[in-house]
Amino acid sequence: MPSVSNAGKVRHSPVSWNGTGLYPRLARTVIALADHDARSHAGRPRRADARRNYGQLVEQARLAFAEFGVDASLDEIARRAGVASGTLYRHFPTRLDLIEAVLAEQIAELVGLGRGLLTADDEFGALSTWLRAALMHALTYRGLSAAVMNSALDRENGLVSTWHAELFDVGAALLARARQSGVVVADADEADVLKMVGAMAWAAQDTPDSSAQADRLLALLMNGLRHRSVPR
């Protein structure tokens, strides 16, 4: 993720932030996912090697899912992480458990990026940077998100709605800040903008140059959002 200067003041921040570096709902989600395998060992703190294995598995799963999609080999993920397949299944009894852990960390990074951008001097650039990060996330992990969403609907849990709420909140804050500073058109609506980002990921996903296609579509969106008085 790109680094952004912390200079400037936050003009609008409807989302709450806590000392963990995550928003409260998302913090609870990430912590719950990270500790899910400890539920069967109540009262026993996870050893350093177990924490290391967990982190390696999530990282290698992130890379494998981005490369091969939701059906990437779990045994290959374990091999790349340097652990036995049984270790993977002790941490993540099902494929969905691993997918959820990967998505939770990626969404946490995306939300954290947005929070940092709320203090950037260039409001239009901050909005553009975050929307591109959200677009690339949607493009890379679309299959994973769909798998989690389908499971969440089956299990009637609030995981997906929590993620959507956190992303919407930070995206809305960045758009409101840009709108208040006059760099985007006054009638720009956060729900419309975020829906367009999702639609762009869908439109670009099967093209040979999906990332370049997504960037071109995003450029069209940002040109439409830009207030006419703001230089290009």
C-alpha positions in Angstrom: 0.0 0.0 0.0 1.3 3.5 -0.7 2.4 5.7 2.1 0.8 9.1 2.6 1.9 12.1 4.5 0.1 12.7 7.8 0.2 16.5 7.4 -3.1 18.4 7.4 -6.2 18.1 9.5 -9.1 15.6 9.3 -12.1 17.6 8.2 -14.6 14.8 8.4 -14.4 11.5 10.1 -17.6 9.8 10.9 -15.9 6.5 11.6 -14.5 5.7 15.1 -10.9 4.5 15.6 -9.3 2.7 18.4 -5.8 2.1 19.7 -5.4 -1.3 17.9 -5.1 0.5 14.6 -8.4 -0.9 13.4 -12.0 0.2 13.6 -13.8 -1.5 16.5 -16.0 -3.8 14.5 -13.2 -4.8 12.2 -10.8 -5.2 15.1 -13.2 -7.6 16.7 -13.5 -9.6 13.4 -9.7 -9.9 12.9 -9.1 -10.9 16.5 -11.8 -13.5 16.4 -10.5 -15.0 13.2 -6.9 -15.0 14.4 -7.9 -16.8 17.6 -10.5 -19.2 16.2 -8.2 -22.2 16.4 -7.6 -21.5 20.1 -11.2 -22.1 21.0 -10.5 -25.8 21.3 -7.5 -25.1 23.6 -9.2 -22.8 26.1 -6.8 -21.3 28.6 -3.7 -22.3 26.6 -1.9 -19.3 25.0 -0.7 -20.0 21.5 3.0 -20.7 21.3 5.4 -18.4 19.3 5.8 -21.1 16.7 2.1 -21.5 16.3 1.6 -17.8 15.9 4.4 -17.9 13.3 2.8 -20.8 11.5 -0.6 -19.0 11.5 1.0 -15.9 10.0 2.8 -17.8 7.3 -0.3 -19.8 6.3 -2.3 -16.6 6.0 0.4 -14.9 3.9 0.9 -17.9 1.6 -2.8 -18.3 1.2 -3.1 -14.6 0.3 -0.6 -15.1 -2.5 -2.0 -18.4 -3.7 -5.6 -17.2 -3.7 -4.5 -14.1 -5.7 -2.7 -16.3 -8.2 -5.0 -19.3 -8.5 -8.3 -18.2 -7.1 -10.5 -19.6 -4.4 -9.7 -23.3 -5.4 -6.0 -23.0 -4.8 -4.5 -26.2 -3.3 -4.4 -26.1 0.5 -1.7 -28.7 0.5 0.4 -26.4 -1.7 -0.3 -23.5 0.6 0.9 -25.5 3.6 4.1 -26.5 1.7 4.9 -22.9 0.8 4.3 -21.9 4.4 6.8 -24.6 5.5 4.3 -26.6 7.6 2.5 -29.9 7.3 -1.0 -30.1 5.9 -2.2 -31.2 9.3 -0.9 -27.9 10.8 -3.0 -26.0 8.3 -6.1 -27.9 9.2 -5.5 -27.4 12.9 -5.5 -23.7 12.4 -8.2 -23.7 9.6 -10.5 -26.7 9.7 -12.2 -25.6 6.5 -11.2 -23.8 3.3 -13.7 -21.1 4.2 -11.9 -20.5 7.6 -8.7 -19.7 5.7 -10.4 -17.5 3.1 -12.1 -15.5 5.9 -8.7 -15.0 7.6 -7.1 -13.8 4.4 -9.9 -11.4 3.6 -10.1 -10.0 7.2 -6.4 -9.0 7.0 -6.7 -7.5 3.6 -9.8 -5.5 4.5 -8.1 -4.3 7.7 -5.2 -3.0 5.6 -7.7 -1.3 3.2 -9.5 0.4 6.1 -6.2 1.4 7.7 -5.0 2.9 4.4 -8.2 5.0 4.2 -7.9 6.2 7.8 -4.4 7.4 7.1 -5.5 9.2 3.9 -8.0 11.2 5.9 -5.1 13.4 7.0 -3.5 13.8 3.5 -3.2 17.4 2.1 -4.5 16.4 -1.3 -8.2 15.4 -0.8 -8.8 14.4 -4.4 -5.5 12.4 -4.5 -6.4 10.7 -1.2 -9.8 9.7 -2.5 -8.3 8.5 -5.8 -5.6 6.5 -4.0 -8.1 4.7 -1.8 -10.6 4.0 -4.5 -7.8 2.4 -6.6 -6.8 0.3 -3.7 -10.4 -0.8 -3.1 -10.7 -1.6 -6.9 -7.6 -3.7 -6.9 -8.7 -5.5 -3.8 -12.1 -6.3 -5.4 -10.4 -7.4 -8.6 -7.9 -9.6 -6.9 -10.1 -11.2 -4.3 -13.5 -11.2 -6.0 -13.8 -15.0 -5.9 -12.9 -15.1 -2.2 -15.4 -12.4 -1.4 -18.1 -14.3 -3.3 -17.3 -17.5 -1.4 -17.5 -15.8 2.0 -20.7 -14.0 1.0 -22.4 -17.2 0.0 -21.4 -19.0 3.2 -22.4 -16.0 5.3 -25.9 -16.1 3.7 -26.1 -19.8 4.5 -25.0 -19.3 8.1 -26.8 -16.0 8.6 -23.8 -14.4 10.3 -22.8 -10.8 10.1 -19.3 -11.1 8.9 -19.8 -9.8 5.4 -22.1 -7.0 6.5 -19.4 -5.9 9.1 -16.8 -5.7 6.3 -19.1 -3.8 4.0 -19.9 -1.3 6.8 -16.3 -0.7 7.6 -15.3 -0.1 4.0 -18.3 2.0 3.3 -17.6 4.2 6.4 -14.1 5.0 5.4 -14.9 5.5 1.7 -17.7 7.8 2.7 -15.4 9.8 4.9 -12.9 10.3 2.2 -15.5 11.4 -0.3 -17.2 13.7 2.2 -13.8 15.3 2.9 -13.2 15.8 -0.8 -16.7 17.2 -1.3 -16.4 19.6 1.5 -13.1 20.9 0.1 -14.7 21.5 -3.3 -12.5 19.2 -5.3 -15.3 16.8 -6.3 -18.8 17.7 -7.5 -21.3 18.5 -4.7 -23.8 15.8 -5.7 -21.3 12.9 -5.6 -22.9 10.1 -3.6 -20.8 7.6 -1.6 -23.1 4.6 -2.3 -23.1 5.3 -6.0 -19.3 5.7 -6.1 -18.6 2.5 -4.3 -21.1 0.6 -6.4 -19.3 1.8 -9.5 -16.0 0.6 -8.1 -17.5 -2.9 -7.6 -18.9 -2.8 -11.1 -15.5 -1.8 -12.6 -13.9 -4.8 -10.9 -16.6 -7.1 -12.3 -16.2 -5.6 -15.8 -12.4 -5.9 -15.8 -12.0 -9.2 -14.2 -11.9 -11.4 -17.3 -10.0 -9.1 -19.6 -6.4 -9.9 -20.6 -5.1 -6.7 -19.0 -7.5 -6.6 -16.1 -5.5 -4.2 -13.9 -4.9 -1.8 -16.8 -8.6 -2.0 -17.8 -9.6 -1.3 -14.2 -7.2 1.8 -14.1 -8.8 3.1 -17.3 -12.3 2.8 -15.9 -11.3 4.4 -12.6 -9.8 7.3 -14.5 -13.1 7.9 -16.2 -14.9 7.8 -12.8 -12.4 10.3 -11.2 -12.7 12.6 -14.2 -16.5 12.6 -13.7 -16.1 13.3 -10.0 -13.6 16.1 -10.3 -15.0 19.6 -9.9 -14.5 21.5 -13.1 -12.5 24.2 -11.3 -9.9 21.7 -10.1 -6.9 21.4 -12.5 -6.1 17.9 -13.8 
